[in-house]
């Protein structure tokens, strides 16, 4: 059995995109993270026995701030792999949304979801 930890709507300003102005000027990105953890993780009611959300958010920031990605696919994949590597989880799924994407015709946002499993 597993339990899912979710962090939804984590907003960071980033410098990702194919167009030079996106990498120069930056824009808002929204991250949603799902982590599958063993069901017994929360049984103790101690943060030391589970995944600390602050550490997850810090890792998302570290990766987003540390590199300029051209593709959302690469950013989402890198994040999912890093979460799986750093935390004792069975699976990590990350959705990266770009709400200010400029397309013709307009859309609310573009997004990519990447999932990695052990």
MMTF fields as JSON, N, C-alpha, C and O atoms, coordinates in Angstrom:
{
  "mmtfVersion": "1.0.0",
  "mmtfProducer": "UNKNOWN",
  "numBonds": 471,
  "numAtoms": 472,
  "numGroups": 118,
  "numChains": 1,
  "numModels": 1,
  "chainsPerModel": [1],
  "groupsPerChain": [118],
  "chainIdList": ["A"],
  "bondAtomList": [4, 2, 8, 6, 12, 10, 16, 14, 20, 18, 24, 22, 28, 26, 32, 30, 36, 34, 40, 38, 44, 42, 48, 46, 52, 50, 56, 54, 60, 58, 64, 62, 68, 66, 72, 70, 76, 74, 80, 78, 84, 82, 88, 86, 92, 90, 96, 94, 100, 98, 104, 102, 108, 106, 112, 110, 116, 114, 120, 118, 124, 122, 128, 126, 132, 130, 136, 134, 140, 138, 144, 142, 148, 146, 152, 150, 156, 154, 160, 158, 164, 162, 168, 166, 172, 170, 176, 174, 180, 178, 184, 182, 188, 186, 192, 190, 196, 194, 200, 198, 204, 202, 208, 206, 212, 210, 216, 214, 220, 218, 224, 222, 228, 226, 232, 230, 236, 234, 240, 238, 244, 242, 248, 246, 252, 250, 256, 254, 260, 258, 264, 262, 268, 266, 272, 270, 276, 274, 280, 278, 284, 282, 288, 286, 292, 290, 296, 294, 300, 298, 304, 302, 308, 306, 312, 310, 316, 314, 320, 318, 324, 322, 328, 326, 332, 330, 336, 334, 340, 338, 344, 342, 348, 346, 352, 350, 356, 354, 360, 358, 364, 362, 368, 366, 372, 370, 376, 374, 380, 378, 384, 382, 388, 386, 392, 390, 396, 394, 400, 398, 404, 402, 408, 406, 412, 410, 416, 414, 420, 418, 424, 422, 428, 426, 432, 430, 436, 434, 440, 438, 444, 442, 448, 446, 452, 450, 456, 454, 460, 458, 464, 462, 468, 466],
  "bondOrderList": [1, 1, 1, 1, 1, 1, 1, 1, 1, 1, 1, 1, 1, 1, 1, 1, 1, 1, 1, 1, 1, 1, 1, 1, 1, 1, 1, 1, 1, 1, 1, 1, 1, 1, 1, 1, 1, 1, 1, 1, 1, 1, 1, 1, 1, 1, 1, 1, 1, 1, 1, 1, 1, 1, 1, 1, 1, 1, 1, 1, 1, 1, 1, 1, 1, 1, 1, 1, 1, 1, 1, 1, 1, 1, 1, 1, 1, 1, 1, 1, 1, 1, 1, 1, 1, 1, 1, 1, 1, 1, 1, 1, 1, 1, 1, 1, 1, 1, 1, 1, 1, 1, 1, 1, 1, 1, 1, 1, 1, 1, 1, 1, 1, 1, 1, 1, 1],
  "groupList": [{"groupName": "UNK", "atomNameList": ["N", "CA", "C", "O"], "elementList": ["N", "C", "C", "O"], "formalChargeList": [0, 0, 0, 0], "bondAtomList": [1, 0, 2, 1, 3, 2], "bondOrderList": [1, 1, 2], "singleLetterCode": "X", "chemCompType": "L-PEPTIDE LINKING"}],
  "groupTypeList": [0, 0, 0, 0, 0, 0, 0, 0, 0, 0, 0, 0, 0, 0, 0, 0, 0, 0, 0, 0, 0, 0, 0, 0, 0, 0, 0, 0, 0, 0, 0, 0, 0, 0, 0, 0, 0, 0, 0, 0, 0, 0, 0, 0, 0, 0, 0, 0, 0, 0, 0, 0, 0, 0, 0, 0, 0, 0, 0, 0, 0, 0, 0, 0, 0, 0, 0, 0, 0, 0, 0, 0, 0, 0, 0, 0, 0, 0, 0, 0, 0, 0, 0, 0, 0, 0, 0, 0, 0, 0, 0, 0, 0, 0, 0, 0, 0, 0, 0, 0, 0, 0, 0, 0, 0, 0, 0, 0, 0, 0, 0, 0, 0, 0, 0, 0, 0, 0],
  "groupIdList": [1, 2, 3, 4, 5, 6, 7, 8, 9, 10, 11, 12, 13, 14, 15, 16, 17, 18, 19, 20, 21, 22, 23, 24, 25, 26, 27, 28, 29, 30, 31, 32, 33, 34, 35, 36, 37, 38, 39, 40, 41, 42, 43, 44, 45, 46, 47, 48, 49, 50, 51, 52, 53, 54, 55, 56, 57, 58, 59, 60, 61, 62, 63, 64, 65, 66, 67, 68, 69, 70, 71, 72, 73, 74, 75, 76, 77, 78, 79, 80, 81, 82, 83, 84, 85, 86, 87, 88, 89, 90, 91, 92, 93, 94, 95, 96, 97, 98, 99, 100, 101, 102, 103, 104, 105, 106, 107, 108, 109, 110, 111, 112, 113, 114, 115, 116, 117, 118],
  "secStructList": [7, 3, 3, 3, 3, 3, 3, 3, 3, 3, 3, 3, 3, 3, 7, 7, 1, 1, 1, 2, 2, 2, 2, 2, 2, 7, 3, 3, 3, 3, 3, 3, 3, 3, 3, 3, 3, 3, 4, 4, 4, 4, 6, 6, 7, 7, 4, 4, 4, 1, 7, 7, 2, 2, 2, 2, 2, 2, 2, 2, 2, 2, 2, 2, 2, 2, 7, 7, 7, 1, 7, 2, 2, 2, 2, 2, 2, 2, 2, 2, 2, 2, 2, 2, 2, 2, 1, 7, 7, 1, 3, 3, 3, 3, 3, 3, 3, 3, 6, 6, 7, 7, 7, 1, 1, 7, 7, 1, 7, 3, 3, 3, 3, 3, 3, 3, 3, 7],
  "xCoordList": [0.85, 0.0, 0.891, 1.984, 0.393, 1.14, 0.246, -0.981, 0.894, 0.25, 0.814, 1.977, 0.015, 0.493, 0.576, -0.392, 1.739, 1.96, 1.87, 2.488, 1.108, 0.947, 1.356, 1.025, 2.075, 2.323, 1.789, 2.316, 0.759, 0.099, 0.253, 0.097, 0.563, 0.597, 1.83, 1.766, 2.958, 4.21, 4.661, 4.989, 4.68, 4.984, 6.416, 6.862, 7.128, 8.497, 8.69, 8.125, 9.482, 9.861, 11.068, 12.038, 11.015, 12.111, 12.469, 11.745, 13.579, 14.13, 14.224, 15.29, 13.105, 13.052, 12.237, 11.285, 12.623, 11.871, 12.771, 13.995, 12.143, 12.875, 13.283, 14.369, 12.421, 12.692, 13.716, 13.67, 14.635, 15.664, 15.084, 15.65, 13.958, 13.376, 12.85, 12.856, 12.402, 11.937, 13.101, 12.958, 14.231, 15.41, 16.053, 16.728, 15.85, 16.405, 15.496, 15.966, 14.205, 13.273, 12.595, 12.208, 12.452, 11.821, 10.308, 9.726, 9.683, 8.234, 7.854, 8.701, 6.594, 6.086, 5.923, 5.467, 6.306, 6.067, 5.372, 5.652, 4.468, 3.711, 4.002, 3.871, 4.398, 4.792, 3.796, 3.394, 3.408, 2.59, 3.413, 3.92, 3.543, 4.381, 3.545, 2.817, 3.663, 3.035, 4.136, 4.918, 4.197, 5.187, 4.466, 3.682, 4.732, 4.178, 5.155, 6.32, 4.663, 5.499, 4.846, 3.635, 5.642, 5.051, 3.976, 4.138, 2.897, 1.756, 2.129, 1.476, 3.137, 3.531, 4.279, 4.567, 4.591, 5.358, 4.716, 5.418, 3.415, 2.743, 2.261, 1.683, 2.478, 1.94, 2.511, 1.831, 3.733, 4.358, 3.953, 4.123, 3.414, 3.047, 4.273, 4.168, 5.437, 6.677, 7.222, 7.353, 7.537, 8.053, 9.35, 9.66, 10.092, 11.351, 11.125, 12.048, 9.902, 9.595, 8.898, 8.44, 8.82, 8.147, 8.964, 10.139, 8.354, 9.005, 8.654, 7.478, 9.663, 9.46, 9.143, 9.978, 7.945, 7.505, 8.459, 8.657, 9.042, 9.981, 11.178, 11.677, 11.637, 12.778, 12.401, 13.215, 11.184, 10.711, 10.65, 11.149, 10.035, 9.931, 11.313, 11.538, 12.235, 13.593, 14.294, 15.042, 14.064, 14.681, 14.11, 14.851, 12.802, 12.193, 12.811, 13.166, 12.938, 13.553, 15.013, 15.448, 15.757, 17.175, 17.365, 18.249, 16.541, 16.68, 16.177, 16.816, 15.044, 14.505, 15.434, 15.636, 15.992, 16.886, 18.287, 19.007, 18.671, 20.045, 20.372, 21.542, 19.349, 19.602, 18.479, 17.325, 18.814, 17.805, 17.476, 18.305, 16.257, 15.805, 15.089, 14.356, 15.293, 14.531, 13.135, 12.152, 13.063, 11.796, 11.225, 11.957, 9.909, 9.231, 9.451, 9.528, 9.552, 9.779, 11.072, 11.105, 12.124, 13.418, 13.362, 13.917, 12.702, 12.575, 11.788, 12.219, 10.643, 9.805, 10.535, 10.475, 11.215, 11.956, 13.09, 13.285, 13.832, 14.941, 14.437, 15.054, 13.33, 12.751, 12.287, 12.569, 11.59, 11.096, 12.264, 12.205, 13.315, 14.48, 15.184, 15.616, 15.297, 15.952, 15.154, 15.738, 13.833, 12.993, 13.133, 13.221, 13.153, 13.308, 14.685, 14.818, 15.694, 17.053, 17.243, 17.973, 16.596, 16.85, 15.97, 16.397, 14.766, 13.821, 13.451, 13.481, 13.103, 12.721, 11.264, 10.372, 11.056, 9.716, 9.682, 10.707, 8.483, 8.298, 8.151, 8.527, 7.599, 7.401, 7.337, 6.955, 7.721, 7.631, 7.012, 7.436, 6.012, 5.364, 5.384, 5.066, 5.758, 5.868, 5.16, 5.398, 4.294, 3.704, 4.252, 4.235, 4.736, 5.22, 4.271, 4.081, 3.678, 2.761, 3.399, 4.101, 3.137, 3.628, 2.388, 1.874, 1.899, 0.633, 0.714, -0.315, 1.894, 2.024, 2.53, 3.093, 2.329, 2.777, 2.06, 0.866, 2.808, 2.248, 2.066, 3.026, 0.803, 0.459, -0.666, -1.431, -0.761, -1.85, -2.52, -1.934, -3.725, -4.614, -4.172, -3.438, -4.618, -4.211, -4.725, -5.762, -3.966, -4.36, -4.182, -3.475, -4.83, -4.678, -3.257, -2.68, -2.702, -1.336, -0.882, -1.695, 0.418, 0.966, 1.513, 1.848, 1.601, 2.077, 2.676, 2.336, 3.578, 4.155, 4.194, 4.514, 3.867, 3.943, 4.929, 4.856, 5.845, 6.822, 6.667, 6.45, 6.781, 6.685, 7.848, 8.191, 8.439, 9.52, 9.19, 8.664, 9.504, 9.251, 10.523, 11.414, 10.593, 11.723, 11.54, 12.382],
  "yCoordList": [-1.183, 0.0, 1.24, 1.25, 2.267, 3.522, 4.678, 4.578, 5.758, 7.018, 8.04, 7.938, 9.021, 10.048, 11.39, 11.857, 11.989, 13.355, 14.274, 14.009, 15.347, 16.293, 17.697, 18.152, 18.364, 19.798, 20.409, 20.142, 21.216, 21.759, 23.268, 23.976, 23.741, 25.177, 25.885, 27.064, 25.182, 25.808, 26.767, 26.325, 28.063, 29.078, 29.565, 29.973, 29.513, 30.017, 30.802, 30.468, 31.829, 32.577, 31.884, 31.598, 31.612, 30.887, 31.444, 32.263, 30.998, 31.487, 30.335, 30.058, 29.677, 28.503, 28.827, 29.606, 28.219, 28.377, 28.282, 28.35, 28.125, 28.021, 29.403, 29.572, 30.381, 31.729, 32.457, 32.36, 33.182, 33.909, 34.866, 35.007, 35.526, 36.47, 35.747, 36.321, 34.514, 33.742, 33.44, 33.531, 33.089, 32.782, 34.055, 34.015, 35.173, 36.449, 37.115, 37.525, 37.217, 37.97, 37.117, 37.631, 35.831, 34.939, 35.066, 35.937, 34.174, 34.175, 33.203, 32.477, 33.206, 32.356, 30.916, 30.673, 29.966, 28.545, 28.003, 28.435, 27.059, 26.467, 24.964, 24.288, 24.456, 23.062, 22.337, 22.846, 21.149, 20.247, 18.971, 18.421, 18.504, 17.35, 16.31, 16.632, 15.05, 13.921, 12.929, 12.543, 12.521, 11.54, 10.348, 10.502, 9.166, 7.948, 7.444, 7.176, 7.319, 6.868, 5.634, 5.444, 4.808, 3.657, 4.121, 5.147, 3.377, 3.748, 3.93, 4.703, 3.257, 3.35, 4.649, 4.928, 5.438, 6.667, 7.588, 8.137, 7.77, 8.71, 8.125, 8.847, 6.85, 6.193, 6.755, 6.732, 7.253, 7.721, 9.137, 9.544, 9.901, 11.297, 12.164, 13.164, 11.777, 12.53, 12.907, 12.05, 14.184, 14.644, 13.929, 13.765, 13.511, 12.794, 11.453, 10.898, 10.93, 9.621, 9.701, 8.687, 10.89, 11.056, 12.008, 12.25, 12.536, 13.473, 14.884, 15.229, 15.686, 17.07, 17.921, 18.06, 18.486, 19.275, 20.429, 20.799, 20.99, 22.111, 21.669, 22.427, 20.453, 19.935, 19.663, 19.861, 19.216, 18.996, 20.326, 20.438, 21.337, 22.655, 23.245, 23.869, 23.05, 23.569, 22.897, 23.552, 21.602, 20.901, 21.399, 21.57, 21.63, 22.169, 23.53, 23.798, 24.376, 25.693, 25.56, 26.25, 24.678, 24.49, 24.123, 24.658, 23.218, 22.781, 23.842, 24.1, 24.455, 25.486, 26.698, 27.268, 27.085, 28.247, 27.93, 28.831, 26.659, 26.291, 26.123, 26.027, 26.085, 25.828, 26.408, 26.433, 26.87, 27.348, 26.215, 25.82, 25.696, 24.622, 25.213, 26.194, 24.63, 25.067, 24.45, 25.109, 23.17, 22.444, 22.124, 21.765, 22.257, 21.833, 20.342, 19.895, 19.58, 18.147, 17.844, 16.963, 18.575, 18.37, 18.812, 18.143, 19.923, 20.423, 19.432, 19.084, 18.979, 18.04, 16.715, 16.155, 16.213, 14.952, 15.063, 14.171, 16.155, 16.372, 16.441, 15.88, 17.118, 17.214, 15.852, 15.5, 15.091, 13.781, 12.86, 12.144, 12.88, 12.048, 12.483, 11.641, 13.79, 14.306, 13.965, 13.619, 14.058, 13.707, 12.231, 11.861, 11.399, 9.963, 9.643, 8.743, 10.379, 10.142, 10.631, 10.01, 11.726, 12.339, 11.799, 11.767, 11.38, 11.004, 9.519, 8.927, 8.922, 7.509, 7.33, 7.062, 7.487, 7.393, 6.26, 5.877, 5.733, 4.68, 5.277, 4.655, 6.493, 7.154, 8.657, 9.136, 9.386, 10.846, 11.294, 10.872, 12.147, 12.706, 14.223, 14.762, 14.895, 16.35, 16.909, 16.465, 17.882, 18.633, 20.044, 20.679, 20.526, 21.909, 22.631, 22.224, 23.72, 24.53, 25.882, 26.468, 26.341, 27.638, 28.48, 28.433, 29.262, 29.97, 31.181, 31.652, 31.677, 32.868, 32.517, 33.367, 31.267, 30.843, 31.669, 31.949, 32.043, 32.857, 31.98, 31.641, 31.622, 30.817, 31.486, 32.271, 31.172, 31.673, 30.468, 29.851, 30.117, 30.817, 30.662, 29.731, 31.572, 31.547, 30.314, 29.742, 29.931, 28.85, 29.346, 30.324, 28.664, 29.038, 28.785, 29.604, 27.65, 27.307, 26.126, 25.421, 25.924, 24.674, 23.917, 24.52, 22.597, 21.797, 20.495, 19.987, 19.977, 18.655, 17.939, 18.539, 16.656, 15.836, 14.694, 13.993, 14.527, 13.427, 12.588, 13.115, 11.278, 10.36, 9.376, 8.845, 9.151, 8.167, 7.244, 7.677, 5.955, 4.938, 4.17, 4.082, 3.614, 2.741, 1.4, 0.516],
  "zCoordList": [0.0, 0.0, 0.0, 0.565, -0.643, -0.677, -0.272, -0.258, 0.05, 0.373, -0.607, -0.997, -1.009, -1.929, -1.212, -0.613, -1.288, -0.799, -2.004, -3.035, -1.885, -2.991, -2.561, -1.466, -3.438, -3.324, -4.612, -5.692, -4.506, -5.691, -5.763, -4.768, -6.959, -7.191, -6.673, -6.325, -6.615, -6.176, -7.283, -8.384, -7.001, -8.01, -7.883, -6.81, -9.007, -9.067, -10.358, -11.399, -10.27, -11.454, -12.059, -11.357, -13.356, -13.985, -15.342, -15.906, -15.85, -17.119, -18.116, -18.666, -18.337, -19.198, -20.446, -20.399, -21.553, -22.789, -23.997, -23.892, -25.147, -26.408, -26.905, -27.459, -26.709, -27.222, -26.344, -25.118, -26.977, -26.213, -25.169, -24.084, -25.484, -24.523, -23.282, -22.193, -23.423, -22.26, -21.316, -20.096, -21.876, -21.053, -20.505, -19.477, -21.181, -20.719, -19.671, -18.609, -19.974, -19.124, -18.053, -17.004, -18.312, -17.357, -17.33, -17.976, -16.563, -16.402, -15.276, -14.754, -14.922, -13.858, -14.345, -15.462, -13.483, -13.707, -12.472, -11.353, -12.674, -11.579, -11.57, -12.59, -10.4, -10.242, -9.348, -8.302, -9.773, -8.968, -8.797, -9.774, -7.56, -7.248, -6.51, -5.571, -6.951, -6.275, -5.937, -6.805, -4.688, -4.246, -3.635, -2.698, -4.163, -3.58, -2.535, -2.83, -1.303, -0.191, 0.443, 0.331, 1.099, 1.795, 2.777, 3.438, 2.871, 3.71, 5.175, 5.877, 5.645, 7.049, 7.367, 8.531, 6.343, 6.546, 7.574, 8.423, 7.519, 8.408, 9.718, 10.531, 9.949, 11.138, 12.438, 13.464, 12.418, 13.659, 14.036, 15.185, 13.071, 13.284, 13.587, 14.296, 13.046, 13.226, 11.851, 10.977, 11.659, 10.374, 10.005, 8.825, 11.0, 10.748, 10.06, 9.466, 10.137, 9.574, 8.216, 7.688, 7.663, 6.373, 5.503, 5.777, 4.476, 3.573, 4.037, 4.157, 4.295, 4.728, 3.498, 2.604, 3.455, 2.306, 2.006, 0.848, 3.055, 2.849, 2.024, 1.193, 2.247, 1.488, 0.03, -0.871, -0.196, -1.557, -2.305, -3.425, -1.68, -2.312, -2.569, -3.606, -1.636, -1.805, -2.983, -3.709, -3.181, -4.312, -5.639, -6.606, -5.69, -6.909, -7.23, -8.378, -6.229, -6.433, -6.882, -7.803, -6.234, -6.55, -8.024, -8.692, -8.521, -9.908, -10.88, -11.9, -10.575, -11.462, -11.535, -12.607, -10.397, -10.365, -10.895, -11.327, -10.863, -11.169, -12.638, -13.01, -13.474, -14.9, -15.738, -15.31, -16.923, -17.871, -18.831, -19.65, -18.721, -19.599, -20.804, -20.673, -21.959, -23.124, -23.124, -23.46, -22.741, -22.828, -21.453, -20.532, -21.328, -20.105, -19.872, -18.728, -20.946, -20.837, -20.078, -19.219, -20.402, -19.739, -18.279, -17.407, -18.009, -16.636, -15.778, -14.679, -16.273, -15.509, -15.289, -14.194, -16.303, -16.173, -15.166, -14.34, -15.235, -14.299, -12.872, -11.967, -12.663, -11.32, -10.809, -9.663, -11.627, -11.196, -10.833, -9.834, -11.638, -11.358, -10.07, -9.283, -9.858, -8.65, -7.394, -6.367, -7.465, -6.315, -5.976, -4.805, -6.993, -6.776, -6.184, -5.354, -6.614, -6.125, -4.684, -3.911, -4.325, -3.021, -1.898, -0.744, -2.214, -1.164, -1.245, -2.324, -0.1, -0.081, -0.535, 0.269, -1.837, -2.412, -3.431, -3.994, -3.654, -4.657, -6.054, -7.047, -6.12, -7.407, -7.187, -6.12, -8.23, -8.214, -9.531, -10.608, -9.43, -10.619, -10.477, -9.417, -11.544, -11.534, -12.76, -13.883, -12.535, -13.642, -13.577, -12.523, -14.702, -14.813, -15.763, -16.909, -15.253, -16.068, -16.376, -15.552, -17.563, -18.029, -18.343, -19.46, -17.344, -17.53, -18.465, -18.948, -18.718, -19.566, -20.965, -21.655, -21.38, -22.695, -23.768, -23.666, -24.777, -25.861, -27.095, -27.787, -27.353, -28.517, -29.28, -28.719, -30.565, -31.389, -32.03, -32.92, -31.608, -30.694, -29.239, -28.907, -28.373, -26.963, -26.208, -26.543, -25.185, -24.283, -22.849, -22.605, -21.905, -20.5, -20.016, -19.3, -20.409, -20.037, -20.877, -21.474, -20.915, -21.438, -20.231, -19.211, -20.353, -19.224, -19.721, -20.79, -18.908, -19.141, -17.806, -16.78, -17.82, -16.624, -16.867, -17.876, -15.928, -15.987, -14.734, -13.643, -14.897, -13.77, -13.822, -14.878, -12.666, -12.535, -11.38, -10.355, -11.555, -10.52, -10.245, -11.09, -9.048, -8.71, -9.362, -9.204]
}
